[in-house]
Amino acid sequence: MSRFGQCALDTYGLAHPIRDKRDLRNYVSPDPCQSRGDCGESMSYEDQALCLEDPILFLCDLLATSALSWMRFFGFLRALYNTHSHGDPSVIVEFLRRDKLVLEHAKSYFLDTLSFLHNRSRLQWPSCHTIEGVARVDEVVRNTIQDFEFLNRIAASLSTLCSEKISIEMNTASILESKKGLAQAERVEMLTILAYAFIPSGFIASIFGMNVTAFTSSGPSIARYWEIAVPVTILCLLIPLYPRTMSFFRNM
């Protein structure tokens, strides 16, 4: 079938054979990810001649190029997922959802291709006239089927990994939102306590400033104001602090 060479993404550690390493039918070159144009002939003369008899052989050669493209894309995604993501979790989740959508489309494409290859006998296309040619075509189709089965497994594993990362990022976003909510609650609580402190004292000050006969006739001093304002303010402050005080005494 096709010849392949080294991976163009070796510097990123993304070299992965299409077939299992234990599979003796792996290509002669250790990695099929490099561009086929850099590896000499992509198809032998014998296979080119067989393409004239059975077009499925030419189609399988096109599918092999498609498989290489998907391997590069999967390698990129795997390297991306293995790095720690930085940024807004909501933005990261949006990109991950797009990745998952692409992976689901890829799985559908792989399954459609496998269904097509498994049912090629229904196409009523021309076929080879020799036993050797038929055996060669069957071998190529069988290899292509196994390649796409392997790609489908990779797509499924990446889709699962993508779902896990989406859950992690959504949990991170929830934690950040909870922290923001707690910070806002603390600020509101402080403002509430200040309101309980200043509103009573301001109210009492306004009473002293009014033309109240009991106050204006005797001319109350500033000490009288504090004698009234301080106890009232303390009583008002005990209102928001009461739940905490009771909880403290219960835990003692």
N, C-alpha and C positions, 0 to 999 in steps of 0.2 A: 504494500500500500504506500502511503506517503512517507517521505523522509523528513525528519525534524532534527533541529539542533539544540543549542543551548538557549536558556531563557534570557530574554532581554532585560528581565527584572531581577537578575541574580543579586545585584547590590542591595536589594530590599529583602532578600531571603524568601522570595515568593515562588521559587521553582518547585513545581509539583507535577509529577507525571500524571497523565490522564488515567491510566490504568493502575491497578494495585501493583506495588513493588514486587509482590510474589508472583505476578502474572508473567509467565515466560514469553508472552506475546507482546511485551513492551517493545517500543521502537528501539532501533539500534542505538540511537543517541540517547543519553540519559534523561533528557528533558525535552518535551515537545512544545515549549512555549515560545521559542524564537520564531520570527517571521519566516515563513516557508521559502520566501524568495532568497534568503541568505544561506540556504542549505542545499544548493544544487537543484536537481530535478525534483519537483513535487510529486511526479508520477512516472513510473517506468514506462518504457516504450510498449512493453507487453500489455500493461494496464490501459495505455492509451488506445491500443488496438482493440482491446475488449470493450472499451467504451462505445465503439461503433456498433458492437453487437448487442450490448445490454446497457442502456442509459443509466441504470441504477448505480453502476460503478462510478460514473461521472458525478451523480448526485451525492454519493457517499464521500467523494473527494471534496465537494463543496461543504458537506456537513462537517468534515474534519476541520476545515478552515473555520467554520462557525464554532466548533468545539474549542479551538485554540483561543478565539476571541473571548469566549465565555470564561475560559480558564484565566485569562489575564484580568478580566473584570472581577472574578471571584478572588483572585490573589490580591487585588487592590482592596476589596472590601475586607478581606481577612486581616490585612496589615492595618487597615484603618480601625477595625474593631479591637485589635490588640493594643492600640495606643490609648492612653488616658485622654478622654475628651474634656475640653475646657470650653467655657462659655455658658450662655443662657440655656438651662435645661429644656425650656419649651422650644427653643430653636433647634436644639439637638434632636429632640423627639420628632419634630417635623421632618428633619432629614432622614431619621431612622425609619419613619413610616413610609417615606418615598422609597428608601432602599428595600424595605419589606415588600412593597407593591411590585417593584421590579423583580425581586426574587420569586414572588408568586407567579408573575407572568413567565419568568424563565422556566419554572417547574411545569407550567402548562405547555410551553413550547417543547420541552424535553419529552413530556408524555405524549404529545401529539406526534412528534418525530418517531418515538418508539412504536407507537401504534401504527404509523405509516409503514415503518420497516418490517414490523411483524406481519403485516397484511399485504406485503408487496405482491404476493401471488395473485391478488385480485386486480392488479393494475392492467393485466394483459399487455404488458410492454414486451418488446422483442427480447429474446434471451440468447445466450451463447449457444453455439452449435456443437462445441466439443465438451467432453467430460472435464478436461482440465480447466477450461474456461468457466464452466458452471461451478466447479469447486472453488476457483479463485474468487468468483463473485460472491459465493456463499460465505467465504472466509472474510471478505471485506465487509459484507453486510453484518456478519456476526460481530466483527470487531467494532464496527460503528455502533451497533446496539449496545455493546458493553461500555463503550466510551460514554454514550449518552445516559446510560443507567448510572454510571459513576458521577457524571455531572449533575444528575438529578439528586443524588444523595448529598453532594456538596451543597447544592442550592437549598435542600431541606435543612441541613445542619446550620447553614448561614442564616436561614430564615428563623430558626429557633434561637440562635444567638442574638439576632436582631430583636426578637421579641423580648428576650431577657434584658437587653440593654435598654429597650423602651421602658420596661418596668422599673429598672434602676433609676433612669433619668426622671421618670414621673414621681418616684418616691423622693428623689432629691429635690424636685420642684415643690413637692408637698411640704418637705421639711423646711425649705427656705421660706415658703409662704407662712408656715406656722411660726417661724422665728420672727418674721415681720409682724405677724399678728400679736405675738407676745410683747414685742417692743412697743407697738402702738398701745397695747393694753396697759403697759407700765406707765407710759406717758399720760394716758387718760386717767389712770389712778392717781398719779401725782397731782394733776390738775384738779381732780375731785377733792383731794385732801386740802389743797390750797383754797379751794372754794369753800369748804367747810370751815376753814380758819378765817378767811377774810370777809366772807359775807356776814357772819354774825357781828364781827367787830365793826364793819361798815354800817350795818343796820343800827347798832347802838349809837355810833357816832352821829348818824343822821337824826336819831331821836334827840340827842343832846343839842343838836343844832337847831331843832324846831322851837317854835314858840310855845313850849309846854310850860304851863303855869307853875307846876311843881318844881321844875328845873330853873326856869328863868328868875323866879322870885328869890330862891335861895342862892342862886349863883354857884352851882356845883363846880368843884375843882377838878383838875385832871386826875387826881387820885381817885375821886369818886367814879370817874369813867372807867379807870382800870379795875376798880373793885367790882364793877358790874360786867365789864367786857371780858375779863380773863376767865371767870367761872363759866360764863355762857359759852365762850369759845371752846373751853375744854370739854364741856358737855356735848357740843356739836361735833368735836373731833372724835369723841368716843363712839359716835354713830357708825362711821365707816370702819373704825378699828375694833368694834365689838365682835364681829365674826372671827377675826384673827386672835383676839384676846381669848375668846372662849375655846378656840381650837388649841391654843397654846396650853391652857390649863387642863384641857382634856388629855393632852399628850404627856403631861407631867407625871 
